Every structure is written in structure tokens, then in C-alpha cells.
Amino acid sequence: MASIYDTDLPRTEANFAPFTPLAFIQRTAEVYPDKLAIVHGELRQNWAQTYDRCRQLASALQKHGIGKNDTVAAMLPNTPPMVEAHFGVPMAGAVLNTLNTRLDPEAVAFMLDHGEAKAIIVDPEFAGIVKKALALRTSTAPLLVIDVEDALYGEGTKIGSVTYEAFVAQGDAKFAWKYPADEWDAIALNYTSGTTGNPKGVVYHHRGAATNAISNILEWDLPKHAVYLWTLPMFHCNGWCFPWTIAARAGVNVCLRRVEAKAIFDAIRHHGVTHYCGAPIVHGLLVNAPDEMKKGVPAGVKCMVAGAAPPASMIEGMEQMGFDLTHVYGLTEVYGPATVCAKHAAWDELDIGERARLNARQGVRYHLQRDARVLDPMTMQPVPMDGETMGEIMFRGNIAMKGYLKNPKATEEAFACGWFHSGDLAVQYPDGYIKIKDRSKDIIISGGENISSIEVEDVLYRHPAVLAAAVVAKPDDKWGETPCAFLELKPGAEVTKEDIVAHCKQHLAGFKVPRYIVFGELPKTSTGKIQKFELRKAAGSATAIDV
């Protein structure tokens, strides 16, 4: 028998609408049309203008036959066309595929083919890479190539049939775009790094994008009209959903073509930047910049860090600049950050070492994520919350991808037993906070003992000469595997391998101390993550030191 609450109470357009981040820009353009939306060089564009341009882009795409579930790729830095693409492409019903600007032509060609792109928007800086990628495509389907022109870059080679401005001009600024018919509709396609084999295409839905954008606001208490500096690449998990977040708060997108310390400090001073995000390498860049460069930088800037846990030296350095650092954690498959190390006022009274220990944890689930916890992957039961028992971080809820494009097997494995399996090994503390111990593939098994590379890296980061550290397994005839440390030193720092070993022996059991130490610049992705797969290759030629 039907419940009284299910009888004659229909879902209609009057009482239900699909959840989409496109609603955010619509509201902001209506309520705050004259508020500044985008800063880029001499460009100052308000929200009414930005909304109109997004509608023009959507209209122009549809006029070229691009609509529902068609893929539009973008090979762009953090410039105004990239902001506009996050709204204009889905307004046309299409799916935005932001491409990593550090990729080689072969990878770009694979993604264009695999994602069945109908169009690609190209910045002049990457025209050469895209031109080679187009020649490598196996698909014979037509591909519309749109050339962006940017005075801040200078003259560039055009490889397409139309410029971005000319293309946008073809559209209607009052285009009557429609909400998605279903909030489960795809909004974006993001490819994983593909360090082994071809990368996987992660599909985002409108509901997840909107949900994570709002969670960003809640985790940061993001105020209206916040001034956000684009140090985080918008191609990375759609900039952690911040293009949609900033639109929701009628904030300012301060664009930045290149991540350089001087450019960041100048932008903070000149534009009153209040917030920015980045990998540890970005924050380390600022902490280790010359004092002269930091003059006049106001206190109170809020920043998010994801990736490796922030070491004590970084937290202390940020505090000295007056910056407020928030540690988040996530993966491409969960729209970027999906947990946050929510801070407590009582932590402020603790010494820097203890604060660093607490802030190094990956924390608790985002507000609008249903669950994030550490489970035993064999039994799928929660591990004891004792800060010692290791399991795998798993997520479930709205902030999770639709799945992997054209890869049902990988999708099924990722969502086995009703949870998204992250592959990150962690513990959970009595207060519910999660802390990563390692990636499953990064655990070093030496003489039958498990060694967490992250634990060893944490110790290495405590050495005052170390700027960046990464530890990988090196094959060993006696032990099976042994830790190999790769270290990037701070400018002007001098330290010997013996110094590093002595430092490690003060904090680690003997079998965990690296027997191989290599100094030099560490290979990194465009988002600042250290490429451990490259270091594993290099570990084969590392020379042992007596420990």
C-alpha cells in the first residue's frame, strides 16, 4: 500500500530541479552583475559580461553542431577562456575535457581519440604540442580547432580554423541555455596521470560538481567576493571545482599563466588576493622565496594544500608570513579534495611539532560527502580507530565520479562493495581523523617488514636543508627491497649523505633508514606532485651508503 507521503505529491518543475553548478553563475550575474569576475593582465571583466560570454560560447558550439554529451577539449593555462569554458561548454550540453598542459603529443592524441572530442580550444603556448597530437590521432572524425590569442603570451602560431574571440562572437549573448535533464548527466572528463599504461577517463556529473563546489565554500568559510588566485591548474580536477565555487560566491578569478613566486606575491599585493590553492611545491616556493620578495604582503591570506602532508617547516614558514594553511586530500575520482583536516582552536596552543603532526592528517570527510573512512579491503569492515591499524581509504556519496569512460571493468573494481577504493593506505584515529601511511604500491617491504615511504619522507622533511623528499623501494639482494631517498635541497644548502643518515637514525628504526641517498631536482607533474614512477626507474642506478 502506498504511503500517504507518496500519494498525490508529484515531483514537478515547480518543486524539483537538477543540481548543477551552472546555476551559480546565473544567480551571480543577476545579483552582482557589476562585481569583478576575472582579472588577466589589463582585462577586467564583471560577472554580467562573463555570463554573457559563456552563453555566447555555448550558443556558438551548438551552431557548430556540438551539444548533448559531445566532448570539447581545452589545452589552456589559467586564463579567461578556461574560466569561461567551465560554464559555456556544459551550457551547450557538452562535456569539458581539460587537458594537462604538460602532456606529450602522444598522450594528448590518445585523449582526443578516447574522449571522442568534437572540438578543442588551444592556447598559443601549446599549439606545437596539439599540432603534433592532431597528426597522431587515429580517429578520422572532424575536430574543430579554436585558437586562443593572449597578449600576455605574445604572438603564437595558429593551428585552427577560427580564433576564440571570433568563435565566441558567433554566439548569442542571450542564449537560452537549459539545465541538464538529469543531474547525473556528465559535465566534465578528466584523465588520470596514466603512469602505467593508458590513462583512465574520469567522468564527473553535474551533481558532484555542484556538491563539491559548495563543500569548498563550507570547508573554507569562503566569503562573498573572495579574491581567488589561480595557482592551481584548472586542468587538474577542474581546479578542484573552484571555477564553480568562485562563481557561487561572486568572487574574483585572478588568472596566472605561470606559477612563479614573484608573480604570486605581486598578485596578492596588487589585487588583494584572499585565497589560493596548490600542491606543497607551490607553498614551499613562497616560504623559501627571498625576504625582499615578501615585503608588503598582507597577513591573513588563506591557502589550501593537497598532496603530501605539509611538514612542520612549511607550516611554520606559512605562519611567519601570516598565511592560514588548510590541508585537504582527495583524488581525481572524487573531484579533487574530499576530506579536510578541520582545525580546532585548541591546536593553536600547541608547539609547532605537535601542530604539524595534527595538521599532517588527511582529516575528515567534506561536508557534503556521505562518508570517508578506513576499511579493511578484505572484509570491508572499518579498521579500529586506534591510529595504528592500517586499511584503505574509501569514499561513498555524491562527491564521486560516474566512473571510468569506456572501462567497465575498472569502474566495477573501483566501486566494489559500494565504496570507491582510493588505493591509499591509512589509519584512523580515535577522533575520526584519517592519516595516510602510503599508497599500496609505495609500501617498501624490507626483510619482511613493511616500511611506509611517507613516514621516512616526514623525517627527511624535518632536516633544515631539505626542500623536497621522496622515498621509493630499491631492489636489494639481501633484504628484497630497501629505502632509497631522493632529496632536493634548499638554495644554498649544503649537506652530506652521512648527515642525512645521522638525522634519520635519530627518528627512525634502523631498518627504515635509507641506504641510498640521491641529491638533485625531483621530477614533478604540472600540479607539483613528485613523479615517483620516474624515481623508481632511477633507483636502479643509486649508490648505497653505509648505514
Secondary structure, 3 states (H helix, E strand, C coil): CCCHHHCCCCCCCCCCCCCCCHHHHHHHHHHCCCCEEEEECCEEEEHHHHHHHHHHHHHHHHHCCCCCCCEEEEECCECHHHHHHHHHHHHCCCEEEECCCCCCHHHHHHHHHHCCEEEEEECHHHHHHHHHHHHHCCCCCCCEEEECCCCCCCCCCCCCCEEHHHHHHCCCCCCCCCCCCCCCCEEEEEECCCCCCCCCEEEEEHHHHHHHHHHHHHHHCCCCCCEEECCCCCCCHHHHCHHHHHHHCCCEEECECCCCHHHHHHHHHHHCCCEEEECHHHHHHHHCCCHHHHCCCCCCCEEEECCCCCCHHHHHHHHHHCCEEEEEEEEHHHCEEEEECCCCHHHHHCCHHHHHHHHCCCEEECCCCCEEEEECCCCCCECCCCCCCCEEEEEECCCCCCEECCCHHHHHHHCHHHCEEEEEEEEECCCCCEEEEEEHHHCEEECCEEECHHHHHHHHHCCCCEEEEEEEEEEECCCEEEEEEEEEECCCCCCCHHHHHHHHHHHCCHHHCCCEEEECCCCECCCCCECHHHHHHHHHHCCECCC
